[in-house]
Amino acid sequence: MVCLELFKKSFSRHLQYRAAHLINNIGSLVFGFMYIAIWQGVLEGKEHSSPYSVTEMTHYMAATQSLLMLSVFLTVGLDIPPAVRNGSISLQMARPVHYFLYVTSQEAGRLFYNLFFRSLPIALVFAVTVGYPLPDDPSTWLWGAVSVTLGVLIGLNLFYLIGISSCWTLEISGAHFINMTLMFALGGQMVPLDLLPSPLAGIALHFPFSGLIYYPVMVWLEKLPVVEALIVPLFWGVLLTLFNLWLTGWARRKLEVQGG
C-alpha cells in the first residue's frame, strides 16, 4: 500500500507539468523526424543490401523515439544523491518500506505519467505523419508490453545503481554520463544493434542496454522470435534487481550521517 501511494503521488505531482512536457515532446519529435530523414537518405537505393527497408527503418526510428521516455530518460540517480548529501536518506531508509521499492515506486509513477503524456502522444504524431506499424499477430501486443516492461525494469535498475553508488562516491555525474552514453550507443536508439560491425554487434546484443530499446522494438516490429527477444532482457532485469537489493543492504550498513 505504501508503494502504491508513492506511485500515485508521483503521478499526480507530474501532472502539474503537462504544458512544459508538451514543448519537450515537440523537441523529441524534431529529433525523431531528423533520424528518419537521415536513414531514408542512407538506405535510398541500397535496400537490397540492408536487412531493413526504408519503411521498416522509418517505423524503427518512430518506435525508438516513443520509448525513450519510458526506459532511458529517467531521473538522474533516481534523486538518491541529493538525499545522501543532505542526510535525508537516513530517514528514508528508516521508513517501514524497503528503500529500493521506496525509490523505484516514485520513479514508476513518473514513468506511468510519461506513458500517457509523452510516449503515446509522440507515437500518435508519428502514426499520423509517417505511419506506425500494427502487429500482424495479436499476441505481439502482449509480448510487446512484456518487453517494454522489462526495458523499464532494466532502466530503473541502471539508474538506481548509479544513484545508490553515491553512498560511496557522493558525486555521480561521471557515472551518469557513462551510463547515458552506453544507453544511446548500445541501446539501439540511433542504430539497430544488428547493423553494428562484428564483433561489437554480438557483444551489444547481450548487454543490458539492448533491453531498453532494441529488443522491445524488435518484438513490436516482429523482426525477432519472442523467446530470443525476451531472454536477454529477462536475465538482466532479474540479475540487476537482485544485485541492487543486495547493494541496498550494504549501503544501509555503510551509511553514516554527520551533522547536528
N, C-alpha and C positions, 0 to 999 in steps of 0.2 A: 504493500500500500504506500510506503514511503517513496519507493522508486516511481510508482505511478504518479504520485503528487508532484514529484520533482519534474517528471516528464511533462505533465500538464502545465505547470507553472512556467517552464522554459518555453513551451509552445506559445502560451499566452503573452509572454514577455516579448517575443519576437514579432508578434502581430502588430506591435506599435511601429514597426519599421517597414511596413509594406511599400510605402512610396519610395523610400531610398532603395529598396531591393528591386523595385521595378526599373529604376535607372540602371542599376547594376546588371539586370537581365539584358538590357539593350546592349551594354558593353559585351556581354557574353555572346550575344547573337552576332555582333560585328566580327568577333574573333572566329566564330563558327563559320560564317559565310566566307571569311578570308581563307580559312583552311580548306573549305570545299573548293574555292576557286583555284587555289594552288594545286590541289590534287587533280582537278579536272584538266588543268594545263599540263601536269606531269603525265597523265595517263592518255591524253588525246593522241590517237594513232598508235598507241602501244598496248592496247588492251589484250592483244593476242599473247603477249609475253608476261602478263600480270595475272595473279590469281584473283584480282579484283577488277570488276568492270567499273566504268565511271559512275554508273548508278549505284553500285554496291559501295564504292568508296564514299559517295555523297551521303548515303544512308549511315555509313560507319561514322563519319565525322559528325553528323547530326546527332547520332545516339551518344557518342562520347561527350559532346558538349552538354547534353542534357543530364548526364550522370555526374559531372564534376562536382555539383553542389551537394551530392549525397555521399561521396566517398573520398574526395580529395580536398575540397575547400572546407576543412573543419577548423574549429577554434584552435589557435596556436597553443600547443601544450595542454589543451582542454582546460585552460585557466588554472592549472596547477601551480606554475611558477610564481604568480603573484601571491597565492596563498602561502607558499613557502617563504617568500620574502617578508610578508607582514605577520607571519606566525599564525594566521587563521586556520592553517591546515591542521593544527593541533586540535582545535575544536571540531573540525570536520571529521577527523579520524576518531574522535571520542563519541560521535553520534552512533545510535544503535542501528547502523546500516553499514554494510561493507563499503569501504572507501572507493573501491573500483566501481561498484554499482552506483554509488552516490554521484560520482563524476560522470560516468557514461550515460546515466539516465537523463541528466540535464542536457548533455550534448545530443542524445537521441531525440529529445523534444525539439531541439533546434533543427535537426535533420528532417524530422517529420514535417515541420513547418516548410523547410526548403523543398520538400517533395511537392507540396501543393502550390506554393507561391513562387518557386524558382524553377525547378526541373520541369514540371508539367507545362507551365506557360512557355518555356523555351522550346520544348518538344512540340507544342501546338503550333507555334510560329513556323518551325521547320516543316511540319506536316503540311501547312498551307502553302509554303513557298517552294520547297524542293522535294516534298513528298517524304513520307515516313512509312517504313515497311510494317505491314501487319503479318504476323507469323501464319504460315500455312497450316501448321499442326496446332490444334487448340491447347495441347499440353505444354507448348512452348511458353504460354502465358504464365503457367505455374512455375516451370523451371527458370524462366527469366526472372520472376520475382524472388525465387530462392537464390539465384546467382547474384542479384543486386543486393539482397540481404547479407550474403556472405561478403560482398565487397564493402558494404557499410561496416560490418563487424571487423574486417581487416583494417579499414581506415581508422576506426575508433581505437583499436589496439595499438596501431603505429603511433598515433598522436598521443595516446595515453603513455606509451613507453617513453616518448620524448619528454612529456610533461613530468612524469614521476622521477625521471633522471635528475630533475632539478633539486631533489632531496640530497644529491651528492655534489652536483656541479653549480647550482644556483643559476647559472646562465645557460640557456638552451638555444640561443639564436643560431649558433653554428650547426648544431644537430638538426634543428628545424629546417635550415637551408638545405642541408644534405638530403634530408628526408623528402622535401618537396622536389628537389632535383631528380632524385631517383623515381619518385612517383610519376613525373612527367616523362622522363627518359625511358623508363622500363615498365610503365603502366599501360602503354598503348594509346595515349591520348592523341598524339600527333602522327604517329606512325604505327600501323599494326605490327605486333611483335614478330609475326611470321615473315615480315619483309626485312627484318634486320639481318645483317650479314652473319654467316656462321663463323664461330660457334656462339656468338652473342645471342642469337635468337633462341637457341636451345637452353641457354642459361636463363635468359629473361623469362621464358615461359614457365620456369619452375620457381621463380622468386615470388614473394608475397605481393609485390606491386602489380603483377599480372592479373590478380583477382580483383583489383579496384575498378578497372575499366575494360580491359581487353576481353577477358572471359565472359563477363555479363553481355557485352555487345555481340560476341560470337554466338552466344546462346540465343539472343534475340534475333539475329540475322540468320540463324540456323546454319551456320558455317562449320560447326563442330558438333560431334556427338555429345549428348548431355553428360554422360559419365566422364568423358575426357575433359569437359569444360568445368566440371564441378569438383573433381578430385583434388586439384591443387589448391583452390580457394578454401575448401573444407579443411584440408590438412593445416594450412596456415592459420585459418580462423580459430581452430581448436588449440593449436600449439601456442599462438600468441596470447590467447585468453588465459591459458593455464600458466604461462610464463609471467604474465602481468599480475595474476593473482598471487603467485609466489613472490614476485618483486615487491608487491604492496606490503606483504607481511614483513619483508626485510626492511622496507622503508619505515614501517611503524616502529621497529626495534632500533633503527638508526636515528630516528627523528629526535632533534634536540632544539628546543625553543629557548632563546635567551631574551632578556629584557624585563621591564617592570610592568 
